[in-house]
Amino acid sequence: MKSNLLLIFFLTFTSFLFGQDAERIAAVRKKVEAINTEKSYQIKKLDNDYFVNVKNEATDGGQELSGYYKNGKLKKIVYSVGLSYGLKTSEYFFSDDELIFVFEKQDQFAAIKDKSNQVTGLNHTKPEPVYTARFYFENSKLFSIKQTGKEIFTKMDKKSKEAELLKDCKIFRLELQKAKSR
């Protein structure tokens, strides 16, 4: 009897918690959709020359950072970097100046193989999607992660990933702010 009551309590409590996360995710998705459908942004772009000449950062495939502003407020950041073996794109979304969502996509360049099936190089014109992730935030805390595929760049636990995304977001915001004031 006691174990049945515990099981019922556990199932009810778990359902309640998952229901709350589903509602929070739906609310974030609604805000992200509104941000993505907006057409009248002021866009500030920092291209590869900025990263090479100002930041002294060079990558195989270049870098680009774009900030999307509405009424002077940052709504979205898109950062893309090309490396020798693939591409990584991260999109950061903001509501009331607070990070609410990050979409991350990683593509790997297709392998070029010889007749004996040995890899001889990479086809840089043919990236293949290998990983996507959706990171949901509330009050600067990561509350949900949805991932598909295998991450080819850094692999981290939830706490480390939260710290990395918040740190990168802060750095990107500062870079865009400095460039915007020039």
N, C-alpha and C positions, 0 to 999 in steps of 0.2 A: 504494500500500500504506500509506504513512505517513498519507495523508489519510483512508483508511478507518479506521485505528486511532484517529485523532483524532475522527472522527465517532462511532465506537462509544463511546469514552471520554466524549465530550460527552453523548451520549444517555443513557448509564448514569448519569452524574453528575447530569444534569438530572432524570431520573426519581427518583433517590434524594432530591434536594432537594424535589421536589414531593410525594413520598410523606411526607417528614417534616412538611411544612406541613399536609398533609391529616390526619395523625395529631394534630398540635397543635390544629388547628381542631376536630376531633372531640372532643378532651379538653375544650376550652373550651365547646363546645356542650353537652356532658354536664353540666358545672357550671352553666351558665346555665339549662338545663332544670330542674335540681334547685332552683335559686333561684326560678324562676318558678312551680314547682308547690307550694312551701312555702306553708302557709296561716296559720301562727301568728306572723306578724311583729308587732312593735311598730312603728307607723307614726307618724312625725313629719312634719306638713305645714306648709309655709309658703305661705300663700295670697297673693293679689295685694295685700291690705292691708299685709302685711309689706313687700313690695317697694316700695310707694308710701310708706308712713309711716316705715319704718325705713331703707330703702336709698335713698329718694328716686328710685326708678326707675319710670317709667310707660310702659306700652306700650299700643297700641290695643286689644289683645285680652286683656291681663292676663298674669300669670305665676303658675306654681305649682311648688313644689319639694317633693318627698316623699322621705323617707329610710326605708328598710325595715331594721329591726334584728332580729337573732336572737341571744339571749343577750348583749345589749349590743354586738354587733358589726354594723357596717354591711354589708349584703349587696347593696343595690340603691339607686340614686338615680334618680328620674324627674323631669325638668325639662321643663316645657312653657311656651311663650311664643306669644302671639298678636300678630301684626303686621297692618298694614293690608291686606296682600296675601296673607297666609297664616299657617300654623301650623307650628311646629317642636317636635318632641318628641325628647328624648334620654334614653336609659336607660343607666345605668352599672352594671356588675356587678362584684362583688368576691369574691375568694377569699383567705382568710388576709390580709385588709386590703390586698390588692394588686388594682389594676384589671386585669381580664382581658378585658373585652368592653364595647363601646359599640354600641348600636343607635340609629340616627338616622333619623327620618322627617320629611319635609317635605311639606306639603299647600299647594296654592295655591287661593285662592277662585276659583270659576267666574266667567268674564266675563259680564256682562249686555250684550247688543248690541241696537241699535235695528234698524229695518227696512232700513237701508242697511248693516248689518253693522258699524257703528261701536261700539266699546266705550263704554258710558255709565256703567258702574259695576261693582261686584263683588257677587256673591251670597255674603254672609258666612255663610249657613246651609248652603252646599254646598261644602265643601272637597273638592278633588280631589287624590289622591295623585300626586306628581310625582317623588319621590326617596326611596329608602331606601338605607341603608348599614350595613354590619356591619364593625366595627373590632376586630381580634383583637390582644390584648396579651400579652406575656410579659416579666416582669422590667422593667416600665415602658417596654417598647419595642413599638411597633406593628409586627407582623410580617405582617399580611395585611389587605387591604381588599376587600370585596365590595360593589359598588354597582350600583344599577339606577335608571334615569331620569336626569333633569337637575336638578342642585342649583340651587335658586333663591336661597338665601342666599349665604353666603361660599363661594367656590371656592378651594381651596388644594392645594398639592403635599403629598406624603405626610409630609415632615418638619414642615411648618407645621401640618398637621392633627394630627399626633401631639402637638406642643407645645400646640396649642389645647385638645385633649381633656384632656390631663393638667392643664393650668392650670385649666380649667373644673371638672374633677373635684375638684381641691384646694380651689377657692373654694366649691363646693357643700358639700363635707364640712365645711369650717369654719363655713359659715352654719348648717348643721344642728346641728353641735356646740354652737355658741353658743345656738341656740334651744332645744336639748334641755336645756341646763344652767339655763335660766330657770324 
